[in-house]
């Protein structure tokens, strides 16, 4: 068995691409539009997964945009996406600077949670084990749900 992708239905494709690509740093690998099905699929991957995404189409996130308006609820019911990062403090600061709320700050130097515009929980994990706790993260409280 091999992981291929996770599919997330999004209500606003441009807003979601801005979040996942411009703020989180993922790369759009391919796109498919279906006039008959009235949807657009956009496949994203992390920078370190580019070669594997191009050759094997995995691991990827599939953003599904249905052209006919729908209301999606229960993003937390989806679970979460997890990404390993080189420096959790720098990543969280960059996201904060981009206007993203850190719902569960990396108090432990290991784990943080944010949410996408469609309220999908995204876990950020420090590569190679936790960093030493540091401020302002160590004393931050949770914001909202994650």
N, CA, C and O of each residue as an XYZ file, in Angstrom:
584
protein
N       0.844     -1.170      0.000
C       0.000      0.000      0.000
C       0.898      1.244      0.000
O       1.968      1.261      0.607
N       0.430      2.275     -0.695
C       1.190      3.515     -0.813
C       0.230      4.687     -0.707
O      -0.813      4.701     -1.361
N       0.576      5.662      0.108
C      -0.254      6.851      0.236
C      -0.191      7.650     -1.059
O       0.894      7.881     -1.593
N      -1.338      8.071     -1.565
C      -1.393      8.871     -2.786
C      -1.690     10.332     -2.501
O      -0.870     11.206     -2.787
N      -2.872     10.601     -1.933
C      -3.236     11.990     -1.653
C      -4.343     12.051     -0.618
O      -4.986     11.049     -0.305
N      -4.545     13.231     -0.105
C      -5.684     13.543      0.753
C      -6.516     14.559     -0.002
O      -5.977     15.519     -0.553
N      -7.824     14.358     -0.032
C      -8.706     15.269     -0.749
C      -9.410     16.180      0.241
O      -9.933     15.734      1.262
N      -9.412     17.473     -0.085
C     -10.119     18.471      0.713
C     -11.028     19.238     -0.232
O     -10.578     19.758     -1.253
N     -12.308     19.307      0.112
C     -13.223     20.142     -0.666
C     -13.064     21.576     -0.185
O     -13.073     21.841      1.017
N     -12.917     22.502     -1.131
C     -12.712     23.901     -0.773
C     -13.829     24.756     -1.352
O     -14.353     24.460     -2.426
N     -14.190     25.816     -0.640
C     -15.281     26.684     -1.092
C     -14.790     27.810     -1.982
O     -15.557     28.341     -2.786
N     -13.501     28.190     -1.850
C     -12.929     29.271     -2.638
C     -11.529     28.835     -3.062
O     -10.606     28.826     -2.248
N     -11.373     28.475     -4.331
C     -10.109     27.913     -4.808
C      -8.964     28.919     -4.687
O      -7.867     28.554     -4.263
N      -9.202     30.166     -5.051
C      -8.131     31.170     -4.970
C      -7.664     31.380     -3.534
O      -6.462     31.442     -3.274
N      -8.592     31.489     -2.615
C      -8.250     31.671     -1.202
C      -7.476     30.464     -0.673
O      -6.510     30.623      0.072
N      -7.895     29.275     -1.053
C      -7.220     28.055     -0.598
C      -5.824     27.936     -1.197
O      -4.887     27.544     -0.502
N      -5.670     28.272     -2.493
C      -4.346     28.239     -3.114
C      -3.418     29.279     -2.486
O      -2.230     29.019     -2.300
N      -3.954     30.446     -2.162
C      -3.144     31.458     -1.485
C      -2.644     30.900     -0.148
O      -1.469     31.046      0.188
N      -3.525     30.270      0.600
C      -3.141     29.703      1.889
C      -2.101     28.595      1.725
O      -1.020     28.667      2.309
N      -2.423     27.577      0.936
C      -1.548     26.413      0.831
C      -0.241     26.706      0.086
O       0.806     26.181      0.464
N      -0.280     27.528     -0.956
C       0.931     27.800     -1.753
C       1.701     29.009     -1.245
O       2.886     28.896     -0.932
N       1.054     30.155     -1.160
C       1.760     31.390     -0.816
C       2.139     31.476      0.652
O       3.173     32.053      0.989
N       1.322     30.916      1.530
C       1.600     31.046      2.959
C       2.238     29.800      3.555
O       3.168     29.909      4.355
N       1.756     28.618      3.179
C       2.310     27.383      3.730
C       3.492     26.867      2.923
O       4.308     26.103      3.438
N       3.592     27.281      1.648
C       4.759     26.930      0.845
C       4.629     25.687     -0.018
O       5.629     25.197     -0.543
N       3.399     25.158     -0.178
C       3.225     24.004     -1.060
C       3.305     24.446     -2.519
O       3.242     25.636     -2.827
N       3.444     23.473     -3.402
C       3.614     23.730     -4.837
C       2.480     23.059     -5.603
O       2.152     21.899     -5.355
N       1.887     23.798     -6.535
C       0.874     23.205     -7.407
C       1.574     22.343     -8.434
O       2.391     22.841     -9.209
N       1.264     21.045     -8.452
C       1.897     20.123     -9.381
C       1.107     19.900    -10.649
O       1.678     19.783    -11.734
N      -0.195     19.840    -10.517
C      -1.033     19.619    -11.694
C      -2.458     20.039    -11.381
O      -2.840     20.193    -10.220
N      -3.233     20.219    -12.436
C      -4.606     20.698    -12.309
C      -5.458     20.023    -13.370
O      -5.001     19.791    -14.489
N      -6.693     19.710    -13.016
C      -7.630     19.108    -13.954
C      -8.985     19.773    -13.782
O      -9.466     19.939    -12.661
N      -9.595     20.150    -14.893
C     -10.939     20.715    -14.843
C     -11.888     19.805    -15.598
O     -11.555     19.287    -16.664
N     -13.072     19.615    -15.036
C     -14.083     18.777    -15.663
C     -15.340     19.609    -15.899
O     -16.086     19.917    -14.969
N     -15.556     19.964    -17.160
C     -16.776     20.711    -17.505
C     -18.007     19.852    -17.212
O     -18.989     20.335    -16.648
N     -17.948     18.581    -17.598
C     -19.098     17.691    -17.399
C     -19.395     17.500    -15.913
O     -20.559     17.510    -15.513
N     -18.372     17.328    -15.102
C     -18.563     17.114    -13.675
C     -18.678     18.395    -12.878
O     -19.052     18.369    -11.706
N     -18.355     19.539    -13.517
C     -18.426     20.857    -12.900
C     -17.553     20.956    -11.657
O     -17.998     21.373    -10.588
N     -16.281     20.555    -11.834
C     -15.334     20.673    -10.726
C     -13.928     20.893    -11.260
O     -13.634     20.630    -12.426
N     -13.056     21.388    -10.363
C     -11.629     21.561    -10.634
C     -10.867     20.823     -9.555
O     -11.180     20.941     -8.371
N      -9.852     20.050     -9.972
C      -8.957     19.380     -9.036
C      -7.576     20.011     -9.160
O      -7.058     20.172    -10.266
N      -6.981     20.370     -8.023
C      -5.635     20.915     -7.999
C      -4.817     20.058     -7.042
O      -5.191     19.878     -5.883
N      -3.694     19.529     -7.535
C      -2.839     18.655     -6.727
C      -1.624     19.440     -6.258
O      -0.896     20.025     -7.060
N      -1.419     19.441     -4.953
C      -0.320     20.166     -4.320
C       0.638     19.196     -3.658
O       0.258     18.091     -3.270
N       1.902     19.629     -3.533
C       2.888     18.821     -2.821
C       3.870     19.731     -2.094
O       4.010     20.911     -2.417
N       4.544     19.157     -1.107
C       5.567     19.889     -0.366
C       6.830     19.978     -1.210
O       7.081     19.093     -2.027
N       7.635     21.032     -1.030
C       8.840     21.200     -1.847
C       9.773     19.986     -1.841
O      10.315     19.632     -2.888
N       9.967     19.351     -0.703
C      10.869     18.195     -0.658
C      10.271     16.940     -1.285
O      10.961     15.930     -1.428
N       8.990     16.995     -1.662
C       8.326     15.863     -2.315
C       8.149     16.077     -3.817
O       7.439     15.308     -4.465
N       8.780     17.109     -4.381
C       8.571     17.438     -5.799
C       8.891     16.291     -6.741
O       8.086     15.975     -7.618
N      10.036     15.668     -6.582
C      10.425     14.591     -7.507
C       9.442     13.430     -7.429
O       9.008     12.910     -8.457
N       9.095     13.028     -6.231
C       8.160     11.910     -6.076
C       6.772     12.287     -6.589
O       6.095     11.457     -7.195
N       6.346     13.510     -6.358
C       5.043     13.949     -6.849
C       5.004     13.920     -8.377
O       4.016     13.488     -8.971
N       6.078     14.378     -9.003
C       6.114     14.412    -10.468
C       6.138     13.016    -11.077
O       5.537     12.793    -12.128
N       6.821     12.077    -10.439
C       6.936     10.729    -11.019
C       5.846      9.774    -10.552
O       5.411      8.917    -11.321
N       5.395      9.906     -9.303
C       4.455      8.938     -8.745
C       3.110      9.541     -8.332
O       2.225      8.822     -7.868
N       2.954     10.857     -8.500
C       1.738     11.565     -8.074
C       1.408     11.294     -6.612
O       0.248     11.077     -6.261
N       2.427     11.308     -5.763
C       2.243     11.173     -4.323
C       3.513     11.650     -3.629
O       4.569     11.672     -4.262
N       3.457     12.021     -2.394
C       2.254     12.328     -1.603
C       1.718     13.706     -1.981
O       2.482     14.655     -2.156
N       0.419     13.801     -2.101
C      -0.188     15.039     -2.553
C      -1.450     15.365     -1.765
O      -2.039     14.510     -1.103
N      -1.836     16.614     -1.858
C      -3.135     17.062     -1.373
C      -3.939     17.432     -2.605
O      -3.482     18.206     -3.446
N      -5.113     16.887     -2.706
C      -6.020     17.207     -3.808
C      -7.049     18.206     -3.309
O      -7.876     17.874     -2.460
N      -7.005     19.419     -3.828
C      -8.049     20.391     -3.530
C      -9.153     20.195     -4.557
O      -8.906     20.279     -5.760
N     -10.355     19.937     -4.094
C     -11.506     19.753     -4.973
C     -12.400     20.972     -4.850
O     -12.927     21.272     -3.779
N     -12.562     21.674     -5.972
C     -13.434     22.840     -6.005
C     -14.628     22.501     -6.890
O     -14.490     22.334     -8.102
N     -15.805     22.403     -6.265
C     -17.043     22.161     -7.003
C     -17.592     23.507     -7.450
O     -17.745     24.422     -6.641
N     -17.889     23.626     -8.745
C     -18.286     24.899     -9.309
C     -19.631     25.378     -8.771
O     -19.859     26.584     -8.668
N     -20.519     24.455     -8.429
C     -21.818     24.836     -7.871
C     -21.645     25.041     -6.368
O     -21.093     24.176     -5.687
N     -22.108     26.171     -5.846
C     -21.891     26.470     -4.429
C     -22.455     25.395     -3.494
O     -23.570     24.905     -3.674
N     -21.649     25.050     -2.499
C     -22.056     24.128     -1.447
C     -21.529     24.671     -0.128
O     -20.562     25.432     -0.105
N     -22.167     24.279      0.972
C     -21.681     24.641      2.298
C     -21.016     23.410      2.892
O     -21.634     22.350      2.992
N     -19.756     23.551      3.286
C     -19.021     22.455      3.903
C     -18.864     22.756      5.386
O     -18.428     23.844      5.762
N     -19.212     21.811      6.207
C     -19.074     21.983      7.651
C     -18.281     20.819      8.217
O     -18.065     19.814      7.539
N     -17.850     20.960      9.455
C     -17.190     19.850     10.134
C     -15.768     19.611      9.700
O     -15.330     18.462      9.672
N     -15.011     20.671      9.351
C     -13.619     20.492      8.956
C     -12.816     19.708      9.975
O     -11.903     18.967      9.613
N     -13.150     19.868     11.250
C     -12.453     19.121     12.296
C     -12.751     17.625     12.158
O     -11.906     16.807     12.523
N     -13.899     17.249     11.655
C     -14.237     15.836     11.470
C     -13.304     15.159     10.472
O     -13.121     13.942     10.512
N     -12.719     15.945      9.584
C     -11.768     15.410      8.611
C     -10.557     14.812      9.311
O     -10.007     13.816      8.842
N     -10.136     15.396     10.417
C      -8.902     15.017     11.086
C      -7.895     16.116     10.839
O      -8.185     17.280     11.116
N      -6.720     15.788     10.327
C      -5.745     16.830     10.025
C      -4.732     16.335      9.011
O      -4.583     15.138      8.766
N      -4.045     17.305      8.433
C      -2.887     17.043      7.588
C      -1.669     17.293      8.463
O      -1.705     18.160      9.336
N      -0.592     16.548      8.243
C       0.620     16.751      9.031
C       1.801     17.012      8.108
O       1.991     16.328      7.102
N       2.600     18.029      8.478
C       3.793     18.386      7.729
C       4.972     18.495      8.680
O       4.852     19.069      9.762
N       6.101     17.950      8.280
C       7.341     18.103      9.018
C       8.002     19.396      8.557
O       8.058     19.675      7.359
N       8.507     20.193      9.514
C       9.147     21.469      9.167
C      10.554     21.525      9.758
O      10.833     20.897     10.779
N      11.436     22.281      9.107
C      12.827     22.405      9.561
C      12.957     23.166     10.868
O      13.790     22.817     11.704
N      12.143     24.207     11.061
C      12.190     24.990     12.287
C      10.775     25.453     12.598
O      10.244     26.351     11.944
N      10.175     24.835     13.597
C       8.772     25.107     13.905
C       8.548     26.549     14.332
O       7.501     27.126     14.036
N       9.525     27.141     15.030
C       9.367     28.530     15.462
C       9.397     29.489     14.272
O       8.577     30.404     14.200
N      10.317     29.293     13.353
C      10.381     30.143     12.162
C       9.132     29.965     11.308
O       8.580     30.939     10.795
N       8.686     28.714     11.154
C       7.484     28.443     10.361
C       6.275     29.142     10.968
O       5.511     29.795     10.256
N       6.098     29.009     12.278
C       4.954     29.642     12.943
C       5.045     31.163     12.875
O       4.022     31.828     12.709
N       6.234     31.722     12.998
C       6.383     33.169     12.894
C       6.046     33.650     11.490
O       5.370     34.666     11.329
N       6.511     32.927     10.469
C       6.191     33.293      9.084
C       4.691     33.228      8.832
O       4.133     34.096      8.160
N       4.040     32.205      9.366
C       2.588     32.088      9.207
C       1.871     33.213      9.941
O       0.919     33.791      9.417
N       2.325     33.525     11.151
C       1.743     34.631     11.917
C       1.898     35.940     11.145
O       0.953     36.723     11.050
N       3.084     36.173     10.597
C       3.332     37.385      9.807
C       2.430     37.462      8.578
O       2.123     38.551      8.094
N       2.005     36.291      8.073
C       1.118     36.234      6.903
C      -0.356     36.307      7.297
O      -1.237     36.195      6.445
N      -0.622     36.496      8.597
C      -2.003     36.638      9.052
C      -2.685     35.347      9.442
O      -3.903     35.328      9.619
N      -1.935     34.268      9.581
C      -2.509     32.977      9.963
C      -2.473     32.844     11.481
O      -1.447     33.110     12.108
N      -3.589     32.434     12.067
C      -3.680     32.209     13.510
C      -3.030     30.870     13.846
O      -3.321     29.858     13.208
N      -2.159     30.866     14.838
C      -1.580     29.616     15.345
C      -2.523     29.145     16.448
O      -2.472     29.650     17.569
N      -3.386     28.175     16.130
C      -4.398     27.720     17.079
C      -3.802     26.997     18.280
O      -4.257     27.178     19.409
N      -2.805     26.195     18.037
C      -2.093     25.499     19.111
C      -0.617     25.842     18.922
O       0.051     25.235     18.085
N      -0.094     26.812     19.691
C       1.290     27.233     19.522
C       2.280     26.118     19.864
O       1.939     25.185     20.591
N       3.508     26.216     19.338
C       4.520     25.180     19.593
C       5.206     25.370     20.954
O       6.421     25.556     21.025
N       4.418     25.322     22.022
C       4.963     25.515     23.367
C       6.071     24.530     23.693
O       7.017     24.857     24.410
N       5.946     23.324     23.161
C       6.904     22.255     23.446
C       8.058     22.199     22.448
O       8.917     21.324     22.554
N       8.092     23.116     21.483
C       9.131     23.103     20.468
C       8.980     21.972     19.473
O       9.885     21.708     18.681
N       7.834     21.300     19.510
C       7.636     20.119     18.671
C       6.412     20.196     17.769
O       6.480     19.819     16.599
N       5.288     20.682     18.303
C       4.032     20.566     17.569
C       3.236     21.857     17.640
O       3.192     22.524     18.673
N       2.602     22.200     16.512
C       1.681     23.334     16.437
C       0.535     22.950     15.513
O       0.666     22.036     14.699
N      -0.585     23.648     15.640
C      -1.724     23.446     14.751
C      -2.205     24.784     14.231
O      -2.230     25.779     14.954
N      -2.589     24.792     12.955
C      -3.251     25.915     12.309
C      -4.470     25.354     11.591
O      -4.686     24.142     11.580
N      -5.267     26.237     10.990
C      -6.426     25.784     10.209
C      -6.435     26.492      8.864
O      -6.044     27.653      8.745
N      -6.894     25.758      7.851
C      -7.017     26.317      6.508
C      -8.250     27.224      6.448
O      -9.034     27.254      7.397
N      -8.433     27.964      5.346
C      -9.640     28.790      5.219
C     -10.926     27.967      5.313
O     -11.984     28.507      5.639
N     -10.843     26.672      5.030
C     -12.018     25.801      5.127
C     -12.062     25.042      6.449
O     -12.808     24.074      6.591
N     -11.258     25.487      7.417
C     -11.235     24.956      8.776
C     -10.694     23.529      8.889
O     -11.065     22.789      9.800
N      -9.817     23.151      7.960
C      -9.116     21.873      8.047
C      -7.938     22.063      8.997
O      -7.162     23.005      8.839
N      -7.798     21.176      9.979
C      -6.685     21.257     10.921
C      -5.397     20.792     10.245
O      -5.375     19.779      9.545
N      -4.324     21.557     10.472
C      -3.023     21.227      9.911
C      -2.018     21.190     11.056
O      -1.826     22.176     11.767
N      -1.387     20.041     11.220
C      -0.388     19.847     12.264
C       0.995     20.106     11.687
O       1.331     19.609     10.612
N       1.792     20.881     12.402
C       3.178     21.143     12.035
C       4.056     20.468     13.069
O       3.901     20.709     14.266
N       4.982     19.621     12.621
C       5.863     18.876     13.516
C       7.311     19.228     13.242
O       7.738     19.288     12.089
N       8.059     19.459     14.298
C       9.469     19.794     14.190
C      10.266     18.585     13.713
O      10.176     17.502     14.291
N      11.037     18.779     12.665
C      11.896     17.733     12.119
C      12.995     17.374     13.125
O      13.627     18.260     13.702
N      13.218     16.082     13.330
C      14.320     15.610     14.150
C      14.146     15.770     15.642
O      15.136     15.700     16.371
N      12.966     15.977     16.123
C      12.749     16.114     17.558
C      12.564     17.556     17.980
O      12.871     18.477     17.223
N      12.060     17.753     19.191
C      11.697     19.099     19.653
C      12.888     20.048     19.785
O      14.004     19.642     20.108
N      12.610     21.321     19.523
C      13.556     22.392     19.811
C      13.345     22.800     21.270
O      12.295     22.513     21.844
N      14.316     23.456     21.863
C      14.161     23.958     23.237
C      13.020     24.962     23.265
O      12.911     25.800     22.370
N      12.161     24.885     24.291
C      11.062     25.855     24.393
C      11.604     27.282     24.403
O      12.643     27.562     25.002
N      10.884     28.178     23.730
C      11.296     29.583     23.715
C      10.075     30.483     23.600
O       9.017     30.087     23.110
N      10.264     31.684     24.061
C       9.205     32.700     23.997
C       9.196     33.339     22.625
O      10.236     33.374     21.967
N       8.062     33.845     22.169
C       6.828     33.972     22.925
C       5.979     32.709     22.930
O       4.925     32.668     23.564
N       6.431     31.691     22.231
C       5.645     30.483     22.028
C       5.373     29.715     23.319
O       4.267     29.211     23.510
N       6.353     29.617     24.199
C       6.243     28.784     25.399
C       5.081     29.196     26.301
O       4.493     28.347     26.971
N       4.746     30.477     26.329
C       3.677     30.923     27.233
C       2.373     31.254     26.507
O       1.432     31.743     27.132
N       2.302     30.998     25.203
C       1.066     31.270     24.451
C       0.008     30.236     24.775
O       0.312     29.066     25.006
N      -1.236     30.681     24.789
C      -2.349     29.767     25.002
C      -2.973     29.401     23.660
O      -2.696     30.043     22.647
N      -3.805     28.381     23.654
C      -4.512     27.977     22.442
C      -5.516     29.061     22.049
O      -6.045     29.786     22.891
N      -5.757     29.143     20.742
C      -6.744     30.066     20.194
C      -7.739     29.264     19.369
O      -7.357     28.594     18.410
N      -8.994     29.331     19.732
C     -10.007     28.591     18.981
C      -9.821     27.095     19.129
O      -9.295     26.613     20.132
N     -10.259     26.373     18.121
C     -10.134     24.906     18.134
C      -9.122     24.486     17.098
O      -8.840     25.222     16.152
N      -8.584     23.315     17.277
C      -7.597     22.800     16.333
C      -7.767     21.329     16.182
O      -7.029     20.696     15.427
